[in-house]
Amino acid sequence: MLPCVTGVNGIAKQRWEQLLAKVHGSATLYVSSNNGYMLNFADVTGLRVQNRSCRDADAEIQLDAYADGRTTSLRIPSLFRLEYKNERAEVLAEEPDSNLFSFCK
């Protein structure tokens, strides 16, 4: 678990590469980010950041949490909005405008 990477000095390159080696060996890695920078983010997640902007309110997300198609809505404190191009990630949650918020690869 890598909780809340923040800013450009979020995690040292050597430590990040050690974690990725474990992931490639089939370990699971959970990462949360508050505008954090992660080396090789697109390669690891399957998402490419297209745009970054400041938010003026919390993020509102929708989880497809039920097999019958119902969703759960949540408000998440988030200072920045990252817009992604999905290249190969599984979407777990998105904002009402379909911007990705939570995902896995």
C-alpha positions in Angstrom: 0.0 0.0 0.0 1.3 3.4 -1.0 -0.9 6.0 0.6 -1.4 9.4 -0.9 1.6 10.3 -3.0 1.8 14.1 -2.9 3.8 16.5 -5.1 6.8 15.9 -7.2 8.8 14.3 -4.4 6.2 11.7 -3.5 8.4 8.6 -3.7 12.1 8.0 -4.5 12.8 6.4 -7.9 14.6 3.4 -6.4 11.8 2.6 -4.0 9.2 3.0 -6.8 11.1 0.6 -9.0 11.3 -1.9 -6.1 7.5 -1.7 -5.7 7.0 -2.1 -9.4 9.3 -5.2 -9.4 7.0 -6.8 -6.8 3.9 -5.8 -8.8 5.4 -7.5 -11.9 5.9 -10.5 -9.7 2.1 -10.5 -9.2 1.8 -8.5 -6.0 -1.0 -6.0 -5.7 -0.2 -2.3 -5.3 -2.8 0.3 -4.0 -1.8 3.9 -4.7 -3.7 7.0 -3.9 -2.5 10.4 -5.0 -3.1 14.1 -4.1 -1.5 15.7 -7.2 1.5 13.3 -6.7 4.0 12.6 -9.4 4.9 8.9 -10.1 7.6 7.8 -12.5 6.2 5.8 -15.5 2.6 6.4 -14.4 1.2 5.6 -17.8 3.1 2.4 -18.1 2.1 1.2 -14.7 -1.6 2.3 -14.7 -2.6 2.2 -18.4 -3.7 5.8 -18.1 -2.1 8.9 -19.6 -2.7 12.3 -17.9 -4.1 14.7 -20.5 -4.8 17.7 -18.3 -4.4 18.9 -14.7 -6.5 21.7 -13.1 -7.4 23.0 -9.7 -10.8 22.1 -8.3 -13.1 24.6 -6.7 -15.1 21.8 -4.9 -14.8 18.2 -3.8 -14.9 15.5 -6.5 -18.2 13.7 -6.9 -17.7 10.2 -8.0 -20.0 7.3 -8.9 -19.1 3.7 -8.2 -20.8 0.9 -10.2 -21.0 -1.0 -7.0 -23.9 -3.4 -7.6 -24.4 -6.3 -10.0 -27.9 -5.0 -10.9 -26.4 -1.7 -12.3 -27.1 0.6 -9.3 -24.4 3.1 -8.4 -23.1 4.7 -5.2 -22.2 8.4 -5.2 -19.4 9.8 -3.0 -17.9 13.2 -2.4 -14.1 13.0 -2.1 -11.9 15.9 -1.0 -9.5 16.6 -3.9 -7.6 19.8 -4.7 -6.8 18.9 -8.3 -8.6 17.3 -11.2 -6.6 15.0 -13.5 -8.1 14.1 -16.8 -6.9 10.8 -18.2 -6.8 9.0 -21.5 -7.6 5.4 -20.8 -5.2 3.1 -22.7 -5.8 -0.2 -20.8 -7.1 0.4 -17.2 -10.2 -1.0 -15.7 -12.4 1.9 -14.4 -13.7 1.5 -10.9 -15.2 5.0 -10.4 -15.8 8.1 -12.5 -17.1 11.6 -12.2 -20.5 12.5 -13.6 -18.9 13.8 -16.8 -17.2 10.4 -17.2 -13.7 11.6 -16.1 -11.9 8.6 -14.5 -11.4 8.8 -10.8 -10.5 5.3 -9.6 -9.1 2.5 -11.7 -7.0 -0.6 -11.7 -4.8 -2.4 -14.2 
